[in-house]
Amino acid sequence: MRTVHGRVRRAISAVATGRPVVVVDEAVAQGYLVFAADAATPELLTFTVRHTSGYIRVALPSSECERLNLPPICRHDGEPRGTATHRVTVDFRETGTGISSIDRARTIAALASPDATAADFRRPGHVIPVQAGHRGVLGTEPGAGEAAADLARMGMRRPAGVLCELVSREDPAAMASGRELASFADHHRLPLVSIAEIAAYRRRTEPQAVRSAETTLPTGAGSFRVVGFRDIDDGCEHLAVIAGRADADAPMPLHVHVECLSACLIPWSLRSCPPDVFGSPACRCGAELDSAVAAMRAQGTGMIIYLRPPEQRACGLHAGTTMPDLLTETVAWILRDLGVYTVRLSDDAPELGLLMFGAIREHGLHVESSTSLWTAAG
């Protein structure tokens, strides 16, 4: 993960200083030359045209597309407004034909300018604006446009990025991919990074969950401090149930439970009424959660992180129901928010717990192991 972090940091630094980078979209097996739109120069455009398809696009936030009156190029009947990615092509009004590197550089820089207005552009033109998804590479279907806009924003430049597909030198009728992209980046001394790596970097450096509520909850097992969190990505709500102090002074026994329809939404020791779902004894999740609550009460310290995934999980009912990888990032952010930097994990923790704590360690948190402590994941 440190290698991934370094690659993304190098790419951000390059974009921040006005240099291009190579972004790999592994989903379509091709690469893009990417740079910040507000750094566009005739020299950079000439380099881009020489090595790419020449179909130069500028990724912009939806708010900028609306502000500059850049409607979708086309929209199918019944399609909601704003779902089309490609916007009407433009030229800056003070350019000539609009096709030269000088003209296109001026148009691109103008699209990135906070002072530009809709009247500053002629339509149609030779530069293609595209709308980047509001979540960037953390969205549902991230592409090179989202990567370009994210890199520009993370480089402290205007959130507008230029992108264009790199053409294969071995087969000029095809796009470059794989080994050829790495060779191109190495030859021109450009950072190379993938969309997946940018997404992983953002999840580890940007908060993925924020506090939404806090209270003291009296239960049959005693009173616990409960802190609610809201997931930034999908809005799902999670809970941290805490006994004792949650701080950096001592390791915190931790149990992570993912809501499971087969078991019970609330552990028996916390319930004051019958369960409203199956409560199946064939599912171990509910029993493990009950055990964790009992251990937390007996020891007077501990934490349960109760996660609600975006899709319902049901052991034994839905084939292949596992915890989404993104929830491991959520756990790490909840721990950091609560000031917990060392947690204790049972040596016989299930595979799910081991995977989760691998992600926690990637966030700089420490994991201790002790066979005397309760299991670490449900």
TAUR-V825237 format. One record per residue. N is the residue number from 1. PSI is psi in degrees with one decimal (* if undefined). OMEGA is omega in radians with two decimals (NA if undefined). Layout:
[[N	PSI	OMEGA] [N	PSI	OMEGA]]
//
This chain:
[[1	-30.9	3.10] [2	-35.9	3.12] [3	-43.7	3.09] [4	-45.4	-3.14] [5	-43.6	-3.13] [6	-40.2	3.13] [7	-42.8	3.14] [8	-40.4	3.12] [9	-39.4	3.10] [10	-40.1	3.12] [11	-42.4	3.12] [12	-43.2	3.14] [13	-40.1	3.12] [14	-47.3	3.14] [15	-38.1	3.14] [16	-30.9	-3.12] [17	12.9	3.04] [18	14.3	-3.13] [19	156.0	3.12] [20	161.2	3.04] [21	164.6	3.06] [22	122.2	3.11] [23	126.7	-3.12] [24	126.7	3.03] [25	97.3	-3.07] [26	-21.8	-3.13] [27	-31.0	-3.14] [28	6.5	3.06] [29	50.4	3.03] [30	167.6	-3.07] [31	162.8	-3.06] [32	144.7	2.91] [33	127.3	-3.01] [34	138.9	3.00] [35	166.9	-3.12] [36	134.5	-3.09] [37	-35.0	-3.11] [38	-0.6	3.07] [39	7.7	-3.07] [40	132.1	3.07] [41	160.1	3.08] [42	-37.7	3.14] [43	-41.6	3.13] [44	-37.6	3.10] [45	-37.9	3.11] [46	-43.8	3.10] [47	-42.0	-3.13] [48	-47.7	-3.12] [49	-35.7	-3.09] [50	-33.6	-3.00] [51	-0.4	-3.08] [52	-176.8	3.11] [53	-17.7	-3.10] [54	-2.5	3.11] [55	80.9	-2.94] [56	127.1	-3.12] [57	155.8	3.09] [58	114.8	3.14] [59	126.2	-3.10] [60	151.7	3.01] [61	156.7	-3.13] [62	-34.3	-3.14] [63	-36.0	3.11] [64	-36.1	3.08] [65	-40.6	3.13] [66	-42.9	-3.11] [67	-36.3	-3.12] [68	9.2	3.12] [69	60.1	3.12] [70	84.5	-3.10] [71	161.7	3.08] [72	146.2	3.09] [73	-40.1	3.10] [74	159.9	3.10] [75	130.7	3.11] [76	152.9	3.12] [77	132.3	3.11] [78	-4.8	-3.14] [79	131.6	-3.12] [80	148.0	3.11] [81	138.1	3.07] [82	-3.8	-3.12] [83	-19.3	3.12] [84	135.6	-3.07] [85	-49.7	-3.09] [86	133.0	-3.13] [87	169.3	-3.09] [88	138.1	-3.11] [89	151.4	-3.06] [90	160.3	2.90] [91	143.9	3.02] [92	138.2	-2.99] [93	-21.9	-3.11] [94	14.0	3.10] [95	172.3	3.11] [96	-110.3	3.13] [97	-26.6	3.14] [98	-10.6	-3.02] [99	-23.2	-3.08] [100	163.7	3.10] [101	-37.1	3.12] [102	-46.2	-3.11] [103	-43.4	-3.10] [104	-34.8	3.08] [105	-41.2	3.12] [106	-40.0	3.13] [107	-44.9	-3.13] [108	-45.6	3.13] [109	-37.7	3.13] [110	-37.9	3.11] [111	-30.1	-3.14] [112	-10.2	-3.05] [113	133.3	3.09] [114	-15.8	-3.12] [115	-6.7	-3.12] [116	151.0	3.08] [117	167.5	3.14] [118	-31.9	-3.11] [119	-9.0	-3.13] [120	-2.1	-3.02] [121	144.1	2.99] [122	147.9	-3.12] [123	130.7	-0.02] [124	172.1	-3.11] [125	-150.0	-3.03] [126	2.5	3.07] [127	135.2	-3.04] [128	107.4	3.01] [129	143.5	3.02] [130	145.6	3.13] [131	120.8	3.08] [132	142.6	3.10] [133	145.9	-3.01] [134	-20.4	3.09] [135	3.3	3.13] [136	-139.7	-3.11] [137	-7.9	3.07] [138	2.4	3.11] [139	-177.6	-3.05] [140	-35.6	-3.14] [141	71.0	-3.08] [142	144.6	3.09] [143	-168.7	-3.11] [144	-30.0	3.10] [145	-44.8	3.11] [146	-39.4	3.12] [147	-42.2	-3.13] [148	-45.1	3.14] [149	-39.3	3.13] [150	-44.8	-3.13] [151	-40.3	3.10] [152	-43.7	3.14] [153	-45.0	-3.13] [154	-23.0	3.06] [155	10.8	3.10] [156	30.9	3.04] [157	177.5	3.07] [158	141.7	-3.07] [159	60.1	3.13] [160	124.6	-3.08] [161	143.1	3.10] [162	141.5	3.10] [163	144.0	3.07] [164	137.8	-3.07] [165	136.4	3.08] [166	135.1	-3.11] [167	143.3	3.11] [168	133.4	3.04] [169	-28.2	3.13] [170	-34.4	3.11] [171	90.0	-3.06] [172	-13.4	3.10] [173	-1.7	-3.09] [174	168.5	3.07] [175	149.9	3.10] [176	148.0	3.11] [177	165.3	3.01] [178	-122.8	-3.07] [179	-36.2	-3.10] [180	-34.3	3.09] [181	-43.2	3.12] [182	-39.5	3.13] [183	-41.3	3.12] [184	-46.6	-3.14] [185	-41.7	-3.14] [186	-41.7	-3.12] [187	-40.3	-3.10] [188	6.2	3.12] [189	51.1	3.13] [190	140.6	3.02] [191	144.1	3.09] [192	130.5	-3.09] [193	150.9	3.13] [194	161.3	3.09] [195	-40.1	3.13] [196	-37.0	3.13] [197	-37.8	3.08] [198	-41.3	3.12] [199	-43.7	3.13] [200	-39.8	3.13] [201	-44.9	-3.13] [202	-39.3	-3.13] [203	-26.8	-3.10] [204	-11.3	-3.12] [205	-13.0	3.12] [206	135.0	-3.12] [207	132.4	3.11] [208	-7.8	3.10] [209	141.4	3.14] [210	150.7	3.13] [211	140.7	3.11] [212	-22.1	-3.12] [213	161.3	3.09] [214	138.6	-3.13] [215	172.2	2.97] [216	125.3	-3.04] [217	111.2	3.05] [218	132.5	-3.12] [219	175.2	3.07] [220	-19.6	3.13] [221	5.3	-3.09] [222	-179.2	3.13] [223	133.8	-3.13] [224	149.2	2.99] [225	130.9	-3.12] [226	126.7	3.12] [227	125.4	3.12] [228	143.4	3.12] [229	147.5	3.07] [230	129.7	-3.14] [231	127.5	-3.12] [232	-36.7	-3.01] [233	-50.9	-3.02] [234	-0.1	3.11] [235	1.7	3.13] [236	147.9	-3.10] [237	136.9	-3.13] [238	161.9	-3.13] [239	143.3	2.93] [240	115.5	3.12] [241	121.5	-2.92] [242	133.9	2.97] [243	134.2	-3.10] [244	-160.5	-3.09] [245	135.1	3.03] [246	99.7	-3.13] [247	-173.0	-3.06] [248	2.1	-3.03] [249	-28.4	-3.07] [250	151.8	3.09] [251	141.7	-3.10] [252	117.6	3.00] [253	133.1	-3.00] [254	135.9	3.00] [255	129.2	3.11] [256	123.7	-3.12] [257	129.7	3.06] [258	125.3	-3.10] [259	130.1	-3.07] [260	121.5	-3.11] [261	-31.5	-3.11] [262	-34.9	-3.12] [263	-119.2	-3.10] [264	144.1	3.10] [265	-28.4	-3.10] [266	134.2	-3.13] [267	150.9	-3.09] [268	-38.7	-3.07] [269	-13.4	3.12] [270	-6.8	-3.03] [271	148.9	2.97] [272	3.9	-3.14] [273	164.8	-3.12] [274	154.4	3.13] [275	148.3	-3.13] [276	9.0	3.01] [277	-167.2	-2.84] [278	-41.0	-3.09] [279	40.9	-3.03] [280	129.3	3.07] [281	-13.5	3.11] [282	-15.1	3.13] [283	129.0	-3.08] [284	-13.4	-3.03] [285	-47.8	-3.09] [286	-41.9	-3.14] [287	-39.5	3.12] [288	-36.9	3.12] [289	-41.6	3.08] [290	-43.2	-3.14] [291	-39.2	-3.14] [292	-40.5	3.12] [293	-41.8	3.13] [294	-41.5	3.14] [295	-39.2	3.14] [296	-39.0	3.12] [297	-42.2	-3.09] [298	-39.1	-3.09] [299	-18.6	-3.12] [300	9.9	3.11] [301	157.5	3.13] [302	169.8	-3.11] [303	139.1	2.99] [304	124.3	3.02] [305	116.5	-3.07] [306	111.8	-3.04] [307	139.3	3.06] [308	105.8	-3.11] [309	159.2	-3.14] [310	-25.7	3.09] [311	140.9	-3.07] [312	137.5	3.13] [313	136.8	-3.11] [314	101.2	3.14] [315	130.9	3.10] [316	-10.7	-3.14] [317	-49.1	3.13] [318	123.3	-3.11] [319	135.8	3.02] [320	26.1	-3.14] [321	113.0	3.11] [322	166.3	3.13] [323	129.5	3.08] [324	141.9	-3.12] [325	-34.0	-3.07] [326	-22.6	-3.14] [327	-26.3	3.07] [328	-35.7	3.07] [329	-37.9	3.13] [330	-42.8	3.12] [331	-46.0	-3.12] [332	-41.4	-3.13] [333	-35.1	3.09] [334	-43.8	3.12] [335	-44.5	-3.14] [336	-39.4	3.13] [337	-36.6	-3.10] [338	-2.1	3.12] [339	21.9	3.12] [340	116.9	-3.08] [341	-6.6	3.06] [342	127.2	3.12] [343	157.4	3.13] [344	135.7	-3.06] [345	132.7	3.11] [346	143.5	3.14] [347	-26.9	-3.13] [348	29.2	3.12] [349	143.9	3.11] [350	166.9	-3.08] [351	-37.9	3.13] [352	-42.1	3.12] [353	-38.9	3.12] [354	-41.9	3.10] [355	-41.7	-3.12] [356	-43.9	-3.09] [357	-20.9	2.96] [358	-42.7	3.11] [359	-37.3	3.14] [360	-42.1	3.13] [361	-32.5	3.12] [362	-19.9	3.11] [363	9.8	3.11] [364	11.0	3.11] [365	151.9	-3.05] [366	140.6	3.12] [367	122.0	3.01] [368	153.3	-3.13] [369	134.1	3.12] [370	124.4	-3.11] [371	-14.7	-3.11] [372	-6.5	-3.07] [373	162.0	-3.08] [374	160.3	-3.03] [375	152.4	-2.95] [376	-8.9	-3.14] [377	144.4	3.12] [378	*	NA]]
//
